[in-house]
Amino acid sequence: MAQRSEIRALYAAGVIQGVALVTFPAAGAVFTDPAAYGLSDTEYGGMFAPQAAMAVTASLLGAGLRARLGTKRVFLFGLAATLLSMLLLVASKFLIAQHAVAYGTLLLATTSLGIGFGFTVPSLNTFAAAFFPHAVGRAVLTVNALLGLGTALAPAFVAVFVGLGCWWGLPLVVSLLVLGLLVRSAALPMADAVAEPNAGSAGKTGPSGIPARFWVYAAFAVLYGGCETVNGTWATLYMKTHFGAAPATASLALTVFWGMVTAGRVLFALTEKWLPETLVCRLLPLVVTAALLTTAAAPAASPGLGLLTFALAGLGCSALLPLAISFAQRELTTIAASAAGGVVAFYQLGYGITAFGVGPLQTWAGWSLQTIYAGTALVGLATTALAWRIIRKPNPLT
């Protein structure tokens, strides 16, 4: 049984990692402001390419490293990388006069954040399964709800610090919090024994020994990552360019989106006895699709409607990734210990494609963000189809 101090560290890490993750997109208006960093849309999107690449790499390497070094050490290394990321972000503020140097520092910061995310988040899901072996699904949802809470708080905190004239205060505060958590966690046992489920079937395996069913989860994670990222990374700029919203209102879109992500995860964790996880997994992609279509169709004179559509998108995205992780851990018994990292890796692949790809689509293809949101609705429909494939019968999850 995990100690209370270990559980508190687990929960704190979820919140803090969530804040760190969204600090960059939450400050999107600062990065693209000609009076600040002056990044183009392509440069802004390009910031997230190394983050996604390193998150995928770290997530895939994490399972092997956890087997050799233990989950605790991998978790601590992830926290250290997140700390470095926040410090580099603060340092970049003092290099704005030299555009190339400042942008290079931002790229190093997002690279470090990707490493931190890729090592920390799968470790959090592994700890959740180990600390609560008889309620894995609820534990994973809870940890991801706290991660979502952090992502919801970040835009609000950025708005506060921007109002104070020092937006860089947020990464500075996050640096101190990560440092404190790093020191505290290093002193805790943080047991990493993962309870492997006995029921279920891994199904047929390919030449690499990876169950064929894993690729269904991988494809789902990639498509879901695209749907989440078009909202979670580009919402601020969409509010600014399409609705002409002020910076505070634009940041509010991210707060609303991530706030509903968090609220949805809490809601579905509390109602799992009455609202089956399988039904939730089938229905939420349709909610995401509806939100994307509504966002694209919202009149430019209705920023309030825009906020409502991002709230709907947050509800739709809320439980999908945690459910995919917990389903994969329960079904793919032969790779249960690495299933979480694999799903997170492919989710980050979808994140990277979307975070980076939107900029070139605007610059080179001439697509508006409105067109991109409408097109992403097709990705939402494909995610719906894969959700039904995940919850297929016969299945130990149903």
MIVOKE-680543 format. One record per residue (C-alpha): x, y, z. Coordinates in pm, whole numbers, plus 50000, padded with zeros to 5 digits. Example, Ala and Ser with C-alpha at 12.3 -4.5 7.8 and 13.67 -1.06 7.14 Angstrom:
2
<site east="51230" north="49550" up="50780"/>
<site east="51367" north="49894" up="50714"/>
This chain:
398
<site east="50000" north="50000" up="50000"/>
<site east="50138" north="50338" up="49900"/>
<site east="50212" north="50593" up="50168"/>
<site east="50002" north="50908" up="50179"/>
<site east="50313" north="51113" up="50108"/>
<site east="50373" north="50913" up="49790"/>
<site east="50015" north="50963" up="49674"/>
<site east="50039" north="51337" up="49746"/>
<site east="50360" north="51353" up="49540"/>
<site east="50185" north="51165" up="49258"/>
<site east="49894" north="51408" up="49257"/>
<site east="50116" north="51717" up="49288"/>
<site east="50328" north="51599" up="48996"/>
<site east="50016" north="51566" up="48781"/>
<site east="49911" north="51926" up="48846"/>
<site east="50258" north="52076" up="48809"/>
<site east="50337" north="51883" up="48490"/>
<site east="50005" north="52000" up="48347"/>
<site east="50088" north="52365" up="48417"/>
<site east="50432" north="52325" up="48260"/>
<site east="50290" north="52155" up="47950"/>
<site east="50047" north="52437" up="47865"/>
<site east="50271" north="52728" up="47965"/>
<site east="50403" north="52750" up="47607"/>
<site east="50071" north="52754" up="47415"/>
<site east="49915" north="52970" up="47689"/>
<site east="50180" north="53233" up="47613"/>
<site east="50115" north="53204" up="47238"/>
<site east="50003" north="53567" up="47211"/>
<site east="50335" north="53676" up="47366"/>
<site east="50541" north="53463" up="47129"/>
<site east="50362" north="53599" up="46819"/>
<site east="50350" north="53960" up="46939"/>
<site east="50576" north="54176" up="46715"/>
<site east="50663" north="54383" up="47023"/>
<site east="50786" north="54069" up="47205"/>
<site east="50927" north="53758" up="47031"/>
<site east="50765" north="53835" up="46694"/>
<site east="50738" north="53471" up="46586"/>
<site east="50555" north="53387" up="46265"/>
<site east="50279" north="53124" up="46272"/>
<site east="50524" north="52873" up="46121"/>
<site east="50791" north="52953" up="46381"/>
<site east="50532" north="52929" up="46658"/>
<site east="50413" north="52588" up="46538"/>
<site east="50773" north="52478" up="46487"/>
<site east="50841" north="52533" up="46857"/>
<site east="50637" north="52222" up="46934"/>
<site east="50806" north="51990" up="46684"/>
<site east="51108" north="51904" up="46905"/>
<site east="50876" north="51877" up="47205"/>
<site east="50664" north="51615" up="47030"/>
<site east="50966" north="51430" up="46888"/>
<site east="51136" north="51404" up="47225"/>
<site east="50812" north="51316" up="47406"/>
<site east="50757" north="51027" up="47164"/>
<site east="51119" north="50912" up="47201"/>
<site east="51115" north="50938" up="47581"/>
<site east="50781" north="50760" up="47608"/>
<site east="50902" north="50469" up="47396"/>
<site east="51236" north="50445" up="47577"/>
<site east="51073" north="50482" up="47915"/>
<site east="50948" north="50125" up="47948"/>
<site east="51297" north="49981" up="47903"/>
<site east="51452" north="50238" up="48133"/>
<site east="51190" north="50174" up="48402"/>
<site east="51267" north="49802" up="48384"/>
<site east="51640" north="49867" up="48433"/>
<site east="51644" north="50173" up="48656"/>
<site east="51304" north="50168" up="48823"/>
<site east="51009" north="50399" up="48768"/>
<site east="51121" north="50638" up="49041"/>
<site east="51450" north="50726" up="48870"/>
<site east="51282" north="50776" up="48534"/>
<site east="51020" north="50994" up="48703"/>
<site east="51290" north="51207" up="48871"/>
<site east="51477" north="51244" up="48543"/>
<site east="51154" north="51362" up="48381"/>
<site east="51104" north="51623" up="48653"/>
<site east="51462" north="51744" up="48605"/>
<site east="51402" north="51785" up="48231"/>
<site east="51082" north="51981" up="48300"/>
<site east="51275" north="52204" up="48542"/>
<site east="51538" north="52275" up="48275"/>
<site east="51262" north="52358" up="48027"/>
<site east="51108" north="52622" up="48252"/>
<site east="51447" north="52778" up="48328"/>
<site east="51529" north="52801" up="47956"/>
<site east="51191" north="52964" up="47892"/>
<site east="51266" north="53229" up="48154"/>
<site east="51614" north="53282" up="48007"/>
<site east="51472" north="53332" up="47656"/>
<site east="51289" north="53644" up="47776"/>
<site east="51622" north="53820" up="47822"/>
<site east="51736" north="53726" up="47469"/>
<site east="51443" north="53874" up="47273"/>
<site east="51666" north="54138" up="47114"/>
<site east="51848" north="53858" up="46930"/>
<site east="51567" north="53680" up="46746"/>
<site east="51762" north="53374" up="46634"/>
<site east="51915" north="53319" up="46979"/>
<site east="51582" north="53364" up="47156"/>
<site east="51409" north="53123" up="46919"/>
<site east="51688" north="52868" up="46956"/>
<site east="51650" north="52890" up="47334"/>
<site east="51276" north="52833" up="47300"/>
<site east="51343" north="52525" up="47088"/>
<site east="51578" north="52390" up="47355"/>
<site east="51310" north="52463" up="47616"/>
<site east="51041" north="52271" up="47428"/>
<site east="51289" north="51988" up="47364"/>
<site east="51346" north="51958" up="47739"/>
<site east="50972" north="51977" up="47805"/>
<site east="50915" north="51690" up="47562"/>
<site east="51169" north="51477" up="47747"/>
<site east="51009" north="51570" up="48077"/>
<site east="50659" north="51489" up="47956"/>
<site east="50765" north="51163" up="47792"/>
<site east="50931" north="51032" up="48108"/>
<site east="50699" north="51182" up="48370"/>
<site east="50347" north="51115" up="48241"/>
<site east="50383" north="50740" up="48168"/>
<site east="50553" north="50709" up="48509"/>
<site east="50254" north="50880" up="48672"/>
<site east="50019" north="50632" up="48506"/>
<site east="50245" north="50345" up="48615"/>
<site east="50244" north="50472" up="48973"/>
<site east="49865" north="50511" up="48961"/>
<site east="49826" north="50146" up="48860"/>
<site east="50074" north="50035" up="49128"/>
<site east="49927" north="50247" up="49409"/>
<site east="49565" north="50152" up="49331"/>
<site east="49578" north="49800" up="49180"/>
<site east="49209" north="49732" up="49244"/>
<site east="49086" north="50052" up="49079"/>
<site east="49325" north="50112" up="48791"/>
<site east="49073" north="50282" up="48563"/>
<site east="48963" north="50532" up="48827"/>
<site east="49322" north="50593" up="48939"/>
<site east="49438" north="50671" up="48585"/>
<site east="49140" north="50902" up="48532"/>
<site east="49218" north="51080" up="48860"/>
<site east="49583" north="51136" up="48777"/>
<site east="49493" north="51263" up="48431"/>
<site east="49223" north="51485" up="48582"/>
<site east="49492" north="51649" up="48794"/>
<site east="49711" north="51680" up="48487"/>
<site east="49414" north="51847" up="48322"/>
<site east="49370" north="52075" up="48621"/>
<site east="49724" north="52199" up="48571"/>
<site east="49663" north="52258" up="48201"/>
<site east="49348" north="52457" up="48289"/>
<site east="49529" north="52671" up="48545"/>
<site east="49822" north="52763" up="48317"/>
<site east="49633" north="53004" up="48084"/>
<site east="49474" north="53178" up="48383"/>
<site east="49813" north="53216" up="48549"/>
<site east="49966" north="53348" up="48226"/>
<site east="49688" north="53607" up="48202"/>
<site east="49759" north="53717" up="48560"/>
<site east="50132" north="53750" up="48503"/>
<site east="50079" north="53927" up="48169"/>
<site east="49858" north="54174" up="48354"/>
<site east="50140" north="54228" up="48601"/>
<site east="50381" north="54291" up="48314"/>
<site east="50594" north="53981" up="48377"/>
<site east="50452" north="53680" up="48192"/>
<site east="50779" north="53497" up="48259"/>
<site east="50681" north="53486" up="48627"/>
<site east="50478" north="53171" up="48561"/>
<site east="50767" north="52952" up="48436"/>
<site east="50975" north="53091" up="48721"/>
<site east="50715" north="52983" up="48977"/>
<site east="50676" north="52645" up="48805"/>
<site east="51056" north="52602" up="48824"/>
<site east="51045" north="52646" up="49200"/>
<site east="50753" north="52403" up="49234"/>
<site east="50924" north="52139" up="49021"/>
<site east="51245" north="52178" up="49220"/>
<site east="51056" north="52130" up="49547"/>
<site east="50874" north="51825" up="49410"/>
<site east="51201" north="51681" up="49280"/>
<site east="51367" north="51709" up="49619"/>
<site east="51062" north="51571" up="49801"/>
<site east="51010" north="51278" up="49563"/>
<site east="51376" north="51179" up="49582"/>
<site east="51330" north="51119" up="49955"/>
<site east="51023" north="50894" up="49910"/>
<site east="51022" north="50519" up="49833"/>
<site east="50785" north="50563" up="49531"/>
<site east="50741" north="50186" up="49489"/>
<site east="50725" north="50094" up="49123"/>
<site east="50590" north="49740" up="49128"/>
<site east="50314" north="49734" up="48868"/>
<site east="50028" north="49491" up="48923"/>
<site east="49983" north="49306" up="48597"/>
<site east="49621" north="49215" up="48524"/>
<site east="49546" north="48844" up="48507"/>
<site east="49239" north="48867" up="48290"/>
<site east="49225" north="48959" up="47926"/>
<site east="49417" north="48862" up="47621"/>
<site east="49696" north="49030" up="47441"/>
<site east="49580" north="48889" up="47112"/>
<site east="49798" north="48806" up="46813"/>
<site east="50146" north="48950" up="46807"/>
<site east="50352" north="49074" up="46517"/>
<site east="50719" north="48997" up="46435"/>
<site east="50827" north="49255" up="46695"/>
<site east="50628" north="49083" up="46970"/>
<site east="50388" north="49377" up="46993"/>
<site east="50023" north="49264" up="47004"/>
<site east="49838" north="49351" up="46685"/>
<site east="49566" north="49516" up="46891"/>
<site east="49816" north="49774" up="47016"/>
<site east="49815" north="49943" up="46677"/>
<site east="49444" north="50013" up="46711"/>
<site east="49522" north="50201" up="47032"/>
<site east="49818" north="50371" up="46865"/>
<site east="49607" north="50495" up="46574"/>
<site east="49338" north="50614" up="46814"/>
<site east="49598" north="50804" up="47019"/>
<site east="49743" north="50976" up="46709"/>
<site east="49402" north="51093" up="46589"/>
<site east="49292" north="51197" up="46936"/>
<site east="49618" north="51389" up="46979"/>
<site east="49537" north="51587" up="46665"/>
<site east="49187" north="51675" up="46787"/>
<site east="49312" north="51782" up="47129"/>
<site east="49604" north="51985" up="46998"/>
<site east="49409" north="52191" up="46745"/>
<site east="49212" north="52312" up="47046"/>
<site east="49481" north="52309" up="47314"/>
<site east="49757" north="52475" up="47111"/>
<site east="49580" north="52691" up="46852"/>
<site east="49273" north="52809" up="47045"/>
<site east="49441" north="53132" up="47158"/>
<site east="49542" north="53232" up="46806"/>
<site east="49202" north="53128" up="46667"/>
<site east="49026" north="53355" up="46916"/>
<site east="49269" north="53635" up="46825"/>
<site east="49255" north="53602" up="46444"/>
<site east="48899" north="53482" up="46379"/>
<site east="48709" north="53654" up="46661"/>
<site east="48942" north="53951" up="46709"/>
<site east="48949" north="53875" up="47081"/>
<site east="49168" north="54064" up="47325"/>
<site east="49465" north="53872" up="47475"/>
<site east="49280" north="53808" up="47804"/>
<site east="48978" north="53665" up="47622"/>
<site east="49201" north="53460" up="47393"/>
<site east="49375" north="53308" up="47697"/>
<site east="49035" north="53239" up="47850"/>
<site east="48961" north="53002" up="47561"/>
<site east="49245" north="52776" up="47677"/>
<site east="49129" north="52800" up="48038"/>
<site east="48778" north="52701" up="47935"/>
<site east="48902" north="52414" up="47717"/>
<site east="49138" north="52264" up="47974"/>
<site east="48894" north="52336" up="48256"/>
<site east="48630" north="52124" up="48085"/>
<site east="48890" north="51854" up="48016"/>
<site east="48951" north="51839" up="48390"/>
<site east="48583" north="51859" up="48485"/>
<site east="48498" north="51581" up="48242"/>
<site east="48765" north="51351" up="48380"/>
<site east="48640" north="51407" up="48734"/>
<site east="48278" north="51359" up="48625"/>
<site east="48342" north="51033" up="48443"/>
<site east="48558" north="50901" up="48727"/>
<site east="48272" north="50965" up="48973"/>
<site east="47998" north="50823" up="48752"/>
<site east="48169" north="50511" up="48619"/>
<site east="47921" north="50287" up="48808"/>
<site east="47626" north="50445" up="48627"/>
<site east="47792" north="50554" up="48303"/>
<site east="48002" north="50268" up="48162"/>
<site east="48351" north="50353" up="48042"/>
<site east="48281" north="50178" up="47713"/>
<site east="47983" north="50404" up="47641"/>
<site east="48184" north="50714" up="47731"/>
<site east="48464" north="50609" up="47493"/>
<site east="48216" north="50565" up="47209"/>
<site east="48026" north="50891" up="47259"/>
<site east="48297" north="51147" up="47340"/>
<site east="48461" north="51150" up="46993"/>
<site east="48123" north="51257" up="46852"/>
<site east="48117" north="51544" up="47101"/>
<site east="48465" north="51650" up="46984"/>
<site east="48353" north="51635" up="46620"/>
<site east="48046" north="51847" up="46691"/>
<site east="48261" north="52102" up="46877"/>
<site east="48509" north="52132" up="46590"/>
<site east="48231" north="52189" up="46336"/>
<site east="48064" north="52446" up="46560"/>
<site east="48394" north="52628" up="46618"/>
<site east="48452" north="52653" up="46244"/>
<site east="48097" north="52777" up="46181"/>
<site east="48086" north="53033" up="46465"/>
<site east="48041" north="53392" up="46334"/>
<site east="48340" north="53621" up="46380"/>
<site east="48125" north="53860" up="46583"/>
<site east="48050" north="53593" up="46846"/>
<site east="48360" north="53535" up="47063"/>
<site east="48131" north="53414" up="47343"/>
<site east="48009" north="53133" up="47119"/>
<site east="48372" north="53053" up="47045"/>
<site east="48438" north="53007" up="47415"/>
<site east="48138" north="52775" up="47442"/>
<site east="48261" north="52561" up="47155"/>
<site east="48603" north="52524" up="47318"/>
<site east="48425" north="52422" up="47640"/>
<site east="48235" north="52155" up="47445"/>
<site east="48560" north="52037" up="47285"/>
<site east="48718" north="52009" up="47631"/>
<site east="48433" north="51791" up="47754"/>
<site east="48466" north="51571" up="47447"/>
<site east="48842" north="51531" up="47488"/>
<site east="48830" north="51483" up="47866"/>
<site east="48828" north="51108" up="47926"/>
<site east="48948" north="50972" up="47593"/>
<site east="49323" north="50952" up="47654"/>
<site east="49297" north="50818" up="48013"/>
<site east="49045" north="50557" up="47899"/>
<site east="49269" north="50450" up="47611"/>
<site east="49560" north="50411" up="47853"/>
<site east="49364" north="50211" up="48111"/>
<site east="49197" north="49993" up="47845"/>
<site east="49536" north="49918" up="47687"/>
<site east="49690" north="49829" up="48024"/>
<site east="49406" north="49589" up="48100"/>
<site east="49377" north="49426" up="47759"/>
<site east="49738" north="49406" up="47638"/>
<site east="49862" north="49191" up="47922"/>
<site east="50190" north="49092" up="47759"/>
<site east="50303" north="49455" up="47741"/>
<site east="50096" north="49601" up="48026"/>
<site east="50398" north="49769" up="48185"/>
<site east="50481" north="49960" up="47864"/>
<site east="50128" north="50009" up="47730"/>
<site east="50086" north="50350" up="47893"/>
<site east="50412" north="50478" up="47748"/>
<site east="50322" north="50347" up="47404"/>
<site east="49982" north="50514" up="47400"/>
<site east="50131" north="50842" up="47530"/>
<site east="50402" north="50825" up="47262"/>
<site east="50152" north="50801" up="46979"/>
<site east="49936" north="51068" up="47139"/>
<site east="50241" north="51294" up="47132"/>
<site east="50297" north="51201" up="46767"/>
<site east="49949" north="51334" up="46690"/>
<site east="50027" north="51638" up="46903"/>
<site east="50345" north="51708" up="46709"/>
<site east="50189" north="51666" up="46365"/>
<site east="49910" north="51908" up="46451"/>
<site east="50110" north="52162" up="46652"/>
<site east="50366" north="52194" up="46375"/>
<site east="50148" north="52122" up="46071"/>
<site east="49891" north="52398" up="46121"/>
<site east="50148" north="52672" up="46057"/>
<site east="50263" north="52543" up="45714"/>
<site east="49902" north="52476" up="45613"/>
<site east="49832" north="52844" up="45671"/>
<site east="50154" north="52976" up="45519"/>
<site east="50204" north="52745" up="45222"/>
<site east="49857" north="52607" up="45149"/>
<site east="49674" north="52928" up="45232"/>
<site east="49426" north="52756" up="45465"/>
<site east="49259" north="52964" up="45732"/>
<site east="49233" north="52837" up="46088"/>
<site east="48859" north="52818" up="46028"/>
<site east="48913" north="52573" up="45742"/>
<site east="49159" north="52373" up="45952"/>
<site east="48909" north="52337" up="46236"/>
<site east="48643" north="52220" up="45992"/>
<site east="48885" north="51971" up="45837"/>
<site east="48985" north="51836" up="46179"/>
<site east="48622" north="51732" up="46226"/>
<site east="48697" north="51452" up="45979"/>
<site east="48972" north="51339" up="46215"/>
<site east="48711" north="51341" up="46491"/>
<site east="48490" north="51107" up="46287"/>
<site east="48785" north="50872" up="46228"/>
<site east="48853" north="50877" up="46604"/>
<site east="48490" north="50776" up="46660"/>
<site east="48531" north="50476" up="46430"/>
<site east="48845" north="50365" up="46613"/>
<site east="48671" north="50405" up="46950"/>
<site east="48425" north="50140" up="46837"/>
<site east="48719" north="49920" up="46732"/>
<site east="48873" north="49955" up="47078"/>
<site east="48547" north="49857" up="47245"/>
<site east="48483" north="49561" up="47018"/>
<site east="48331" north="49229" up="47129"/>
<site east="48440" north="48986" up="47254"/>
<site east="48642" north="49207" up="47485"/>
<site east="48736" north="49178" up="47853"/>
<site east="48645" north="49546" up="47890"/>
<site east="48276" north="49497" up="47814"/>
